[in-house]
């Protein structure tokens, strides 16, 4: 059964008191707000860098639109790719220094999960 009118609820929702759902949603939202990512301190710098890369990509679009010589476009593609790779490495370093290091302090399964997550991220970066 789905909601068809304002105030009507599906049976699965009726079994859970409204206050319990609200409190759970508030707790989850508070937990996500409390999370500080490794890049937080450099957020403005990262955004500035990404906007610069975005400008490079727009430049590529302009070059294609203006029928610029293929090799010149490829040179700019290479520069844009390098810029993204450099950004990714910086972000990875911050992840290792903050998130993985924090998990190492906590120990247990959390460190294993963070190391596995970082390893997979590195693998994806190496494939590009």
Secondary structure, 3 states (H helix, E strand, C coil): CCCCCCCCCCHHHHCCCHHHHHHHHHHHHHHHHHCCCCCHHHHHHHHHHHHHHHHHHHHHHHHHHCCCCHHHHHHHHHHHHHHHHHHHHHHHHHHHHHHHHHHHHHCCHHHHHHHHHHHHHHHHHHHC
